[in-house]
Amino acid sequence: MVDIHKSWAKVLQSELESPSFKELIAFVKQRKQEGATIYPPGKEIFKAFDAVPFQQVKVVILGQDPYHGEGEAHGLCFSVKKGKRIPPSLRNIYKELNADLGCAIPDHGELTAWADQGVFLLNSILTVEHKSPASHKGKGWEVFTDKVIQTISEERENVVFILWGAYAKSKKGLIDDQKHLVLEAPHPAAEVYAGGKAGFFGSKPFSKANAFLAEPVDWRIV
């Protein structure tokens, strides 16, 4: 059994015990034994789950795979550890946060403050190899995280799902939009190439999420 918060272990038990998941974990361990540098570190692979117990999930933000630079990824999508350069996507998320709610733009990229309030920062693929983006694509993580999204949709009520970009939007079919709020927008990285006209800016995901939630999120990053 992997080291994952007991609330998630309970609702995902059948998936965690499945042959496909066991093969996935064996693959990751094998690559490490073969000398591959894998991010995030083992103890942080399931950090999103440890940070937000299943019954406390209020918002789901879906990413694709972890950052592949040294010391950047720490198990929360779009987030980097303090002291690391803020990635372009996150810079644009901060710009939209500032425009939407007037929150000050932070000087670091760690989003733990969001996770502490029930914002589940989930990458579809949970591991990656050094300087090799999407290197663990198609190895089984997508099957697992699709089940995670589906389980939240089926067993929880009134959760906000934020889907940025075509990849995240492809997961919409896993979500019951009759009982949850689904917010879609272009990926924040698209603004880097579109001169700020891709459509992410002005999408107001933070205020829309708070208008839906019974207990709004304080989106400020101190």
C-alpha positions in Angstrom: 0.0 0.0 0.0 1.3 3.5 -0.9 1.6 6.2 1.8 -1.6 8.2 1.2 -3.9 9.9 3.6 -6.3 7.4 5.2 -9.4 9.3 4.0 -8.3 8.7 0.4 -7.1 5.2 1.0 -10.6 4.3 2.1 -12.5 5.7 -0.9 -9.8 4.6 -3.4 -9.1 1.2 -1.9 -10.2 -0.9 -5.0 -8.1 1.3 -7.3 -5.0 1.2 -5.0 -5.2 -2.6 -4.9 -5.7 -2.9 -8.6 -3.1 -4.7 -10.8 -2.7 -1.6 -13.0 -1.9 0.6 -10.0 0.6 -1.9 -8.6 2.3 -2.0 -12.1 2.5 1.8 -12.1 4.2 1.9 -8.7 6.6 -0.9 -9.8 7.5 1.2 -12.9 8.3 4.3 -10.8 10.4 2.2 -8.4 12.2 0.5 -11.3 13.1 3.8 -13.0 14.5 5.1 -9.7 16.6 1.9 -9.4 17.8 2.4 -12.9 19.2 5.8 -11.9 16.4 8.2 -13.1 15.9 11.3 -11.0 12.2 11.5 -10.3 10.2 14.5 -9.2 8.6 15.2 -6.8 10.5 13.3 -4.0 8.8 10.0 -3.0 7.3 11.4 0.2 5.7 14.3 -1.7 4.2 12.3 -4.6 0.8 12.2 -2.8 1.2 15.6 -1.0 -2.1 16.9 -2.6 -3.9 14.1 -1.0 -2.2 14.4 2.4 -2.9 18.2 2.4 -6.6 17.9 1.7 -8.5 15.0 3.2 -11.3 13.6 1.0 -14.2 15.2 2.9 -12.5 18.6 3.0 -12.2 19.1 -0.8 -13.9 22.3 -1.8 -12.1 23.1 -5.1 -10.2 20.9 -7.5 -7.6 22.6 -9.8 -6.3 20.1 -12.4 -2.8 20.2 -13.8 -1.1 17.8 -16.2 2.3 16.7 -14.8 4.9 18.0 -12.3 7.6 20.5 -13.0 10.7 18.7 -14.2 13.4 21.0 -12.8 15.4 20.3 -9.7 13.7 21.2 -6.4 10.6 22.6 -8.1 7.8 20.1 -7.8 6.5 19.2 -4.4 3.2 17.4 -5.1 0.8 20.4 -5.7 0.0 21.3 -9.2 1.2 24.7 -10.4 3.0 25.2 -7.1 6.8 25.4 -6.6 8.7 25.6 -3.3 9.7 28.9 -1.9 13.0 30.1 -3.2 12.3 28.8 -6.7 11.5 31.0 -9.7 7.8 31.4 -10.2 6.9 29.6 -13.5 5.1 31.6 -16.3 1.8 29.8 -15.8 1.7 30.6 -12.1 2.7 34.2 -12.8 -0.4 34.5 -15.0 -2.5 32.8 -12.4 -1.4 35.4 -9.9 -2.1 38.2 -12.4 -5.7 36.9 -12.9 -6.1 36.6 -9.1 -5.0 40.2 -8.7 -7.4 41.4 -11.4 -10.3 39.2 -10.1 -10.1 39.7 -6.4 -7.5 42.4 -5.9 -5.1 40.0 -4.1 -1.5 41.1 -3.9 0.8 39.2 -6.2 3.1 37.0 -4.1 6.9 36.9 -4.3 7.0 33.1 -4.2 5.2 30.2 -5.9 4.1 27.9 -3.0 0.4 27.3 -2.9 0.2 25.5 0.4 -2.1 28.2 1.7 -4.7 27.1 -0.9 -4.4 23.5 0.0 -4.8 24.3 3.7 -8.3 25.6 2.8 -9.5 22.6 0.8 -8.1 23.5 -2.7 -7.1 20.1 -4.1 -4.2 20.8 -6.5 -4.1 17.6 -8.5 -1.8 16.8 -11.4 -3.2 14.1 -13.7 0.3 12.6 -13.8 2.0 12.5 -10.4 5.7 11.9 -11.3 8.2 13.0 -14.0 11.8 12.5 -14.7 14.5 15.3 -14.6 14.3 17.6 -17.6 12.0 15.2 -19.3 8.4 16.6 -19.4 5.6 14.0 -19.8 8.1 11.2 -19.3 5.6 9.3 -17.2 2.7 9.9 -19.5 0.7 6.8 -20.3 2.2 4.7 -17.5 -0.9 4.5 -15.4 -1.2 7.7 -13.5 -4.0 9.0 -15.7 -6.1 5.9 -14.9 -5.6 6.5 -11.2 -6.3 10.3 -11.2 -9.4 9.9 -13.5 -10.7 7.6 -10.8 -9.9 10.3 -8.2 -11.9 12.9 -10.1 -14.8 10.5 -10.7 -14.9 9.6 -7.0 -15.0 13.2 -5.9 -17.8 13.9 -8.4 -19.8 10.9 -7.3 -19.3 11.0 -3.5 -19.1 14.7 -2.8 -21.5 17.6 -3.3 -21.0 21.2 -4.5 -17.3 21.0 -5.4 -15.8 23.5 -7.8 -13.7 22.0 -10.6 -11.4 24.4 -12.4 -10.2 23.1 -15.7 -7.6 25.2 -17.5 -6.6 24.2 -21.0 -7.6 21.5 -23.4 -6.1 18.7 -21.4 -7.9 19.6 -18.2 -11.1 20.2 -20.2 -10.9 16.6 -21.5 -11.7 15.4 -18.0 -15.1 17.2 -17.9 -16.9 14.0 -18.8 -15.8 12.5 -15.4 -17.7 15.3 -13.5 -21.4 15.6 -12.8 -22.0 19.2 -13.6 -25.6 19.0 -12.2 -24.3 19.0 -8.6 -20.8 20.6 -9.1 -19.6 23.8 -10.6 -17.2 23.3 -13.6 -15.2 26.4 -14.6 -13.3 26.2 -17.9 -10.8 28.6 -19.4 -7.7 28.5 -21.6 -4.5 27.4 -19.9 -2.7 30.2 -18.1 0.4 29.4 -20.1 -1.5 30.3 -23.3 -1.3 34.0 -22.4 2.5 33.8 -22.7 2.2 33.1 -26.4 -1.0 35.1 -27.1 0.0 38.5 -25.8 -2.5 38.3 -23.0 -5.4 37.7 -25.3 -5.9 33.9 -25.0 -9.0 34.2 -22.8 -7.5 33.1 -19.5 -7.2 36.7 -18.3 -10.7 37.9 -17.4 -12.1 34.4 -16.7 -12.5 35.3 -13.0 -12.3 31.7 -11.6 -11.6 32.8 -8.1 -14.6 35.0 -7.6 -16.9 32.5 -9.5 -15.7 29.7 -7.2 -16.3 31.8 -4.1 -19.8 32.8 -5.3 -20.7 29.1 -5.5 -19.1 27.9 -2.3 -20.9 27.9 1.1 -17.5 28.7 2.7 -15.4 30.9 0.3 -11.7 30.4 -0.1 -9.3 33.1 1.0 -7.2 33.1 -2.1 -4.5 35.4 -0.7 -1.0 34.0 -0.7 0.9 35.8 2.1 
